[in-house]
Amino acid sequence: MAAIEILGLHKTYLTGFWRKRPKIALHPLDLTVPDGEVFGFLGPNGAGKTTTLKLLMGLISPTGGSARILGQDWRDPRVKAQIGFLPEQPYFYDYLTAAELLNYYAQLSGVAAGDRGRRVEAALERVGLSGQGRMQLRKFSKGMLQRVGIAQAVIHDPKLVFLDEPMSGLDPIGRREVRDLIQSLKDDGKTVFFSTHILSDAEALCDRVAVINGGQVRGVGVVQDLLSRFSGKVEVIWDGSLALSALSSMGYQVHATGDTVRATVPQLELDAAIDAIRRAHGRLLSVTPVRASLEDFFLEKLAGNSPAEVAR
């Protein structure tokens, strides 16, 4: 069963004060996310990521289209009990403690009164905040608040979790902590749909990704397939700095560390580059094909003129 099925969902706003004009925030979107997958929704700021999440959560109404979540209509109240959501900029009342906040969200989510205390402690432990339940949120760091936000999203043990820019504003340690939490959700069999513009996080976590820009999905791909593609370039490493100027004059980007030099050259020009190194008496150390990165896919799709689904 698909966890998410988006069927032509789109959104248009009216903008302006006097003569209102339509502004398309999201073009008709068709997208399927299988159960148990970590799916990354990638795009620059203002691309339509948050609009899509708000539509799926029922926070705003669509102009047209529909969706199914966990096999049910996305507007069905029964669906809400099976999903968790962390908005991009959550606001929590500063003078509540972490335990008080989570108890409140557990109550909103329909967790039985006799079970809330255990759920709160388990959620705090899961996000690495065990023993911090009595601390007021105003004393928490940005990373700790993000972890509390994830705790409130999973305290009722949902099957599907939506996270909007969960790594936004975090330092490297905080990002690593949130990545570990998302991986643990997947290990528990949950489906995670998260938006981000931080490509390294998506590359580390996601089974599949979609690139959205200008309210249009430009491409969908399986991450492992994307990373296994070759970029048509080769990295050459050698000893001997005399060849540095020779390859630089050929237009290649060359980087030297002591006597060890590396350059990235097009596959078709590899023989010419190796000949130049040998003429300069360089000692060849390695020749390695350069694999495509998620950044390559991202930039390729942003430069595209029409949406294209490249893999499923």
Wavefront OBJ file of the C-alpha trace (Angstrom):
o trace
v 0.000 0.000 0.000
v 1.229 3.488 -0.837
v 1.614 5.758 2.175
v 0.926 8.879 0.094
v -0.835 9.253 -3.246
v -1.083 12.813 -4.570
v -3.500 13.122 -7.492
v -3.344 16.420 -9.362
v -3.209 18.507 -6.198
v -2.656 22.203 -6.943
v -2.968 25.608 -5.301
v -3.512 29.120 -6.672
v -3.624 32.280 -4.555
v -5.078 35.668 -5.406
v -2.553 38.443 -4.789
v -2.752 42.213 -4.860
v -4.899 44.778 -3.073
v -7.202 46.223 -5.734
v -6.953 44.148 -8.886
v -6.262 40.713 -7.565
v -4.256 38.433 -9.806
v -3.834 34.667 -9.551
v -0.470 33.337 -8.426
v 0.239 29.632 -8.849
v 1.895 28.270 -5.716
v 1.681 24.631 -6.785
v 1.029 23.257 -10.258
v -0.976 19.997 -10.523
v 1.128 17.453 -8.659
v 1.059 13.675 -9.074
v 3.315 11.783 -6.685
v 3.349 8.399 -4.929
v 5.363 7.550 -1.815
v 5.493 3.824 -0.905
v 5.022 2.622 2.659
v 8.191 2.494 4.782
v 10.180 4.908 2.606
v 12.144 8.020 3.557
v 11.207 10.487 0.834
v 13.000 13.792 0.337
v 11.197 16.782 -1.155
v 13.968 19.043 -2.430
v 13.850 22.587 -3.695
v 15.087 26.140 -3.144
v 13.274 28.533 -0.840
v 9.842 29.410 -2.201
v 9.693 26.371 -4.482
v 6.372 25.061 -3.121
v 7.583 22.532 -0.542
v 5.744 24.005 2.438
v 2.598 24.624 0.367
v 2.522 20.920 -0.523
v 2.910 19.881 3.108
v 0.218 22.299 4.270
v -2.169 20.902 1.653
v -1.502 17.330 2.750
v -1.971 18.281 6.399
v -5.256 20.045 5.650
v -3.957 23.388 6.910
v -4.920 25.083 3.631
v -7.488 24.117 1.015
v -6.445 23.106 -2.507
v -7.657 24.805 -5.653
v -8.127 21.353 -7.139
v -6.986 17.751 -7.051
v -7.017 15.217 -4.248
v -4.775 12.903 -2.243
v -4.878 9.657 -0.326
v -2.925 9.046 2.851
v -2.523 5.490 4.119
v -5.208 4.383 1.711
v -7.801 6.914 2.909
v -8.966 10.332 1.752
v -6.512 12.873 3.153
v -9.361 14.904 4.661
v -10.729 11.960 6.655
v -10.394 12.752 10.396
v -9.297 9.162 11.030
v -6.159 9.852 8.996
v -5.026 12.568 11.408
v -4.540 10.038 14.210
v -2.031 8.140 12.075
v 0.237 11.018 11.024
v 2.719 13.270 12.801
v 3.838 16.723 11.667
v 6.716 19.066 12.454
v 6.336 22.506 10.793
v 9.364 24.457 9.619
v 9.211 27.013 12.418
v 7.268 25.472 15.302
v 6.239 27.762 18.119
v 6.170 26.329 21.610
v 5.197 28.285 24.704
v 8.539 29.087 26.356
v 7.456 28.572 29.952
v 6.169 25.043 29.496
v 8.526 22.210 30.331
v 9.269 19.581 27.710
v 7.166 17.041 29.615
v 4.214 19.454 29.894
v 4.351 20.205 26.177
v 4.479 16.545 25.199
v 1.672 15.676 27.611
v -0.451 18.376 25.947
v 0.249 17.025 22.457
v -0.389 13.465 23.624
v -3.784 14.591 24.889
v -4.531 16.332 21.566
v -3.527 13.173 19.721
v -5.958 11.034 21.683
v -3.481 9.155 23.866
v -5.278 7.709 26.895
v -4.668 9.556 30.174
v -3.189 6.495 31.876
v -0.694 6.033 29.058
v 0.517 9.609 28.629
v 3.227 9.580 31.286
v 4.877 6.507 29.784
v 4.595 7.909 26.262
v 6.164 11.209 27.324
v 9.143 9.502 28.956
v 9.590 7.203 25.970
v 9.442 10.118 23.510
v 12.018 12.125 25.477
v 14.329 9.137 25.610
v 13.915 8.511 21.903
v 15.029 12.015 20.972
v 17.924 12.046 23.428
v 16.310 14.315 26.034
v 15.862 11.810 28.833
v 16.160 13.663 32.151
v 15.334 17.038 30.542
v 11.561 16.770 30.923
v 11.343 19.295 33.760
v 13.381 21.978 31.990
v 11.494 24.946 30.550
v 11.662 25.207 26.778
v 13.090 28.740 26.931
v 16.313 27.169 28.187
v 16.598 24.762 25.272
v 18.969 25.207 22.340
v 17.729 25.247 18.742
v 18.750 21.619 18.306
v 16.975 20.576 21.502
v 13.794 22.369 20.400
v 13.922 20.528 17.076
v 14.179 17.250 18.966
v 11.204 18.220 21.129
v 9.340 19.041 17.925
v 10.050 15.576 16.542
v 9.009 14.059 19.884
v 5.597 15.746 19.675
v 5.238 14.497 16.101
v 5.782 10.843 17.091
v 4.407 10.668 20.631
v 1.187 8.998 19.428
v 3.173 6.419 17.400
v 2.000 7.504 13.919
v 2.542 5.448 10.778
v 3.523 8.476 8.684
v 5.625 11.494 9.717
v 5.833 14.814 7.828
v 8.833 17.036 8.601
v 9.178 20.502 7.057
v 12.842 21.591 6.872
v 13.794 19.637 10.036
v 17.501 20.596 9.766
v 16.905 24.306 9.187
v 19.129 26.498 11.358
v 20.919 23.597 13.047
v 24.666 23.283 13.528
v 26.439 20.132 12.235
v 25.926 18.294 15.534
v 22.223 19.145 15.624
v 21.788 18.055 12.002
v 23.478 14.740 12.749
v 21.161 14.184 15.723
v 18.056 14.851 13.625
v 19.349 12.589 10.843
v 19.801 9.793 13.362
v 16.235 10.324 14.589
v 14.824 10.127 11.064
v 16.808 6.940 10.427
v 15.410 5.435 13.633
v 11.874 6.216 12.449
v 12.562 4.343 9.222
v 14.052 1.423 11.168
v 10.745 1.236 13.061
v 8.886 0.823 9.781
v 7.462 4.337 9.592
v 7.194 6.402 6.422
v 8.961 9.765 6.568
v 8.254 12.596 4.106
v 10.508 15.587 4.686
v 11.312 18.736 2.786
v 14.771 20.234 2.708
v 17.200 22.278 0.640
v 20.223 20.687 2.359
v 21.266 18.085 -0.211
v 23.808 16.231 1.927
v 21.094 15.334 4.437
v 18.804 14.037 1.703
v 21.647 12.044 0.164
v 22.398 10.394 3.512
v 18.791 9.560 4.418
v 16.454 9.230 1.472
v 15.356 6.233 -0.557
v 13.926 8.543 -3.233
v 13.808 12.285 -3.815
v 11.738 14.726 -5.844
v 12.971 18.123 -6.998
v 10.422 20.948 -7.034
v 10.926 24.470 -8.329
v 8.430 27.199 -9.154
v 5.616 24.993 -7.900
v 6.432 22.228 -10.420
v 8.023 18.865 -9.756
v 11.019 18.712 -12.091
v 12.143 15.155 -11.448
v 11.834 12.122 -9.197
v 14.660 9.667 -8.665
v 15.889 6.730 -6.610
v 18.890 8.079 -4.704
v 21.077 4.994 -5.177
v 20.417 5.028 -8.919
v 21.312 8.709 -9.113
v 24.545 8.228 -7.188
v 25.570 5.226 -9.309
v 25.517 7.279 -12.513
v 28.841 8.529 -13.848
v 29.231 12.216 -14.534
v 31.427 11.801 -17.619
v 34.463 13.084 -15.718
v 37.535 11.405 -14.248
v 39.703 12.392 -11.280
v 43.415 12.001 -11.925
v 45.949 12.052 -9.059
v 49.719 12.080 -9.517
v 53.011 12.981 -7.852
v 55.030 15.748 -9.444
v 54.111 19.404 -9.411
v 55.817 20.090 -12.758
v 52.691 18.829 -14.561
v 50.487 21.300 -12.680
v 51.027 24.193 -15.085
v 50.664 21.916 -18.110
v 47.188 20.722 -17.075
v 46.157 24.186 -15.896
v 46.991 25.549 -19.349
v 44.650 22.900 -20.817
v 41.776 24.462 -18.875
v 41.424 21.868 -16.096
v 40.905 22.718 -12.423
v 44.047 21.533 -10.661
v 44.685 21.353 -6.892
v 48.067 20.644 -5.322
v 48.937 19.494 -1.801
v 52.694 19.345 -1.557
v 53.899 17.150 -4.438
v 50.521 15.411 -4.791
v 48.309 16.966 -7.459
v 44.741 16.174 -8.493
v 42.661 17.295 -11.457
v 39.195 16.511 -12.784
v 39.096 16.057 -16.537
v 36.420 15.029 -19.062
v 36.465 11.310 -19.897
v 37.126 12.033 -23.581
v 40.228 14.082 -22.742
v 41.766 11.592 -20.290
v 44.462 10.325 -22.676
v 45.661 13.858 -23.433
v 45.846 14.669 -19.704
v 47.846 11.510 -18.927
v 50.243 12.240 -21.792
v 50.845 15.745 -20.367
v 51.577 14.290 -16.917
v 54.049 11.784 -18.358
v 55.849 14.453 -20.404
v 56.315 16.400 -17.162
v 57.709 13.214 -15.491
v 54.757 12.952 -13.108
v 54.096 9.617 -11.363
v 50.479 8.578 -11.864
v 48.771 7.464 -8.622
v 45.123 6.905 -9.538
v 42.476 7.424 -12.206
v 38.936 7.320 -10.791
v 35.598 7.932 -12.564
v 33.635 10.691 -10.825
v 30.141 9.569 -9.865
v 27.189 11.902 -10.122
v 26.002 13.464 -6.866
v 22.569 14.460 -5.668
v 23.677 18.038 -6.266
v 24.206 17.212 -9.956
v 20.670 15.824 -10.202
v 19.268 18.803 -8.306
v 20.948 21.394 -10.520
v 20.114 19.440 -13.677
v 16.410 19.437 -12.788
v 16.351 23.099 -11.771
v 17.807 23.945 -15.172
v 15.201 21.812 -16.984
v 12.329 23.415 -18.869
v 9.669 20.792 -18.151
v 8.843 18.304 -15.401
v 10.264 14.837 -15.952
v 10.085 11.690 -13.883
v 13.373 9.915 -14.303
v 12.961 6.939 -11.982
v 10.520 5.288 -9.648
l 1 2 3 4 5 6 7 8 9 10 11 12 13 14 15 16 17 18 19 20 21 22 23 24 25 26 27 28 29 30 31 32 33 34 35 36 37 38 39 40 41 42 43 44 45 46 47 48 49 50 51 52 53 54 55 56 57 58 59 60 61 62 63 64 65 66 67 68 69 70 71 72 73 74 75 76 77 78 79 80 81 82 83 84 85 86 87 88 89 90 91 92 93 94 95 96 97 98 99 100 101 102 103 104 105 106 107 108 109 110 111 112 113 114 115 116 117 118 119 120 121 122 123 124 125 126 127 128 129 130 131 132 133 134 135 136 137 138 139 140 141 142 143 144 145 146 147 148 149 150 151 152 153 154 155 156 157 158 159 160 161 162 163 164 165 166 167 168 169 170 171 172 173 174 175 176 177 178 179 180 181 182 183 184 185 186 187 188 189 190 191 192 193 194 195 196 197 198 199 200 201 202 203 204 205 206 207 208 209 210 211 212 213 214 215 216 217 218 219 220 221 222 223 224 225 226 227 228 229 230 231 232 233 234 235 236 237 238 239 240 241 242 243 244 245 246 247 248 249 250 251 252 253 254 255 256 257 258 259 260 261 262 263 264 265 266 267 268 269 270 271 272 273 274 275 276 277 278 279 280 281 282 283 284 285 286 287 288 289 290 291 292 293 294 295 296 297 298 299 300 301 302 303 304 305 306 307 308 309 310 311 312
